[in-house]
C-alpha cells in the first residue's frame, strides 16, 4: 500500500491547539482497544515531558494495550519491545509499570465483558467503538494526525448510525499506516524489526476481523 499524507495539514492543525484550532477536521471513531491505547500513548508522552503525542507514543500504546492482537505480526517480541522503548525514551522500569498497569485493566475489562448481561448488551452493537480521548489528552502531532487520516481511508469499518458514515479506526489499520510511511525513519525501522507487513495489511482490510470489544 502507499502512504497518503495531508498536503495542507488542515486536519492536524485543528487538533494541535494552535492558531488554526477552530478549523474542522474529519470525524472518526476509535475501537475500544485503540481508544485505550491512545490514552496510554498520552501517558507515555507525558512520561518524557512531551507537548504532543507522537507516532512512536501511539505505537507504544498499541503494543502495550493490544499486544495479544498484534503479537502474531512479530516473530521476536524482545526485538520490538527494545525498539519501542528506544523511540519513546522510556526507562525499562517505567515501561514495565505501564505494561503491568494496563494488563490488569485489560483483564478486568475482559472479565466484565464475559458476563451474560454484558454479552447481551454487546449484541446490539455491530462495531464497538469510542470517541477519541480529548479533554484530558495531549494534542496529536502533525505526523500522527496524518497517520490517523490514512488509517481512516483503509479501515473496513464504518459507524452508520448517523447521516454520514464515520470511519472506525482499528489498531491494525493504524499500525499498517505507520509501517508503510516512508516519509520518516520510523516506518522502515519498524519493518526492520521483522514485522509481517503483508499479513498485517490483510488483517487491517479484513471486515471479518472483529474489533476489540
Protein Blocks (a to p, Z undefined) as FASTA:
>chain_A
ZZdddfklmmmmmmnopaklmpccddddddfklmmmmmmmmmmmmmnopabdcfklmmmm
mmmmmmmmmmmmpcblklmmmmmmmmnopafklmmmmmmmmmmmmmmmmmmmmpmklmmm
mmmpmbgcddddfklpccddfklmmmmmmmmmmpcbdcfkbmbdcddddfklmmmmmmmm
mkbmklmmmmmnopafklmmmmmmmmklccdZZ
